[in-house]
Amino acid sequence: MKALKNENICDISFGTAGIKYDEYDSHFQRYPVEIPGDFKQNLKAELVYFVLRKIIGKATVKH
């Protein structure tokens, strides 16, 4: 990740860690919509999980 940012290899990049902040402002985490089950229910659960992680200070991906 440091090389991507420092050497300007790409403008943006994506991860699959779910709904989280990222320590690099040009690296975006995405929610994997391919998981089985009801999309709306899964997304609600992911948002609740994000809020709980945010409360305890664990909502940022560190590389």
C-alpha positions as a printed NumPy array, in Angstrom:
array([[  0.   ,   0.   ,   0.   ],
       [  2.8  ,   2.412,   0.8  ],
       [  4.404,   1.792,  -2.591],
       [  1.097,   2.397,  -4.384],
       [  0.731,   5.738,  -2.657],
       [  4.36 ,   6.884,  -2.632],
       [  5.153,   5.947,  -6.233],
       [  1.811,   7.132,  -7.661],
       [  1.138,   3.722,  -9.203],
       [ -2.639,   4.207,  -9.122],
       [ -5.101,   6.94 ,  -8.215],
       [ -7.479,   4.795,  -6.156],
       [ -7.605,   1.223,  -4.9  ],
       [-10.21 ,  -0.988,  -3.289],
       [-10.291,  -3.495,  -0.455],
       [-12.93 ,  -5.951,   0.721],
       [-12.874,  -5.39 ,   4.479],
       [-16.516,  -4.296,   4.636],
       [-17.813,  -0.945,   5.813],
       [-14.76 ,   0.62 ,   7.439],
       [-12.538,   3.646,   7.226],
       [ -9.089,   3.229,   5.741],
       [ -5.852,   4.886,   6.829],
       [ -5.123,   5.743,   3.169],
       [ -7.528,   8.31 ,   1.764],
       [ -7.366,   6.872,  -1.769],
       [ -8.032,   3.262,  -0.684],
       [-11.718,   2.431,  -0.295],
       [-13.203,  -0.551,   1.511],
       [-16.294,  -2.109,  -0.004],
       [-19.069,  -4.248,   1.361],
       [-19.124,  -7.611,  -0.491],
       [-22.671,  -7.835,  -1.882],
       [-21.975, -11.346,  -3.205],
       [-22.575, -12.986,   0.172],
       [-25.68 , -15.199,   0.277],
       [-28.9  , -14.198,   2.003],
       [-31.143, -11.163,   2.05 ],
       [-29.167,  -8.118,   0.874],
       [-31.049,  -5.569,   2.984],
       [-30.726,  -7.646,   6.14 ],
       [-27.023,  -8.306,   5.512],
       [-26.36 ,  -4.607,   4.896],
       [-28.207,  -3.599,   8.08 ],
       [-26.145,  -6.11 ,  10.059],
       [-22.928,  -4.757,   8.499],
       [-23.917,  -1.188,   9.438],
       [-24.635,  -2.214,  13.047],
       [-21.266,  -3.985,  13.147],
       [-19.574,  -0.831,  11.79 ],
       [-21.209,   1.402,  14.409],
       [-20.145,  -0.958,  17.205],
       [-16.565,  -1.075,  15.885],
       [-16.571,   2.715,  15.617],
       [-17.611,   3.039,  19.268],
       [-14.664,   0.919,  20.416],
       [-12.237,   2.6  ,  18.014],
       [-11.729,  -0.342,  15.64 ],
       [-13.411,   1.023,  12.494],
       [-10.23 ,   1.855,  10.562],
       [ -8.252,  -0.596,   8.463],
       [ -4.537,  -0.341,   9.201],
       [ -2.034,  -1.633,   6.648]])
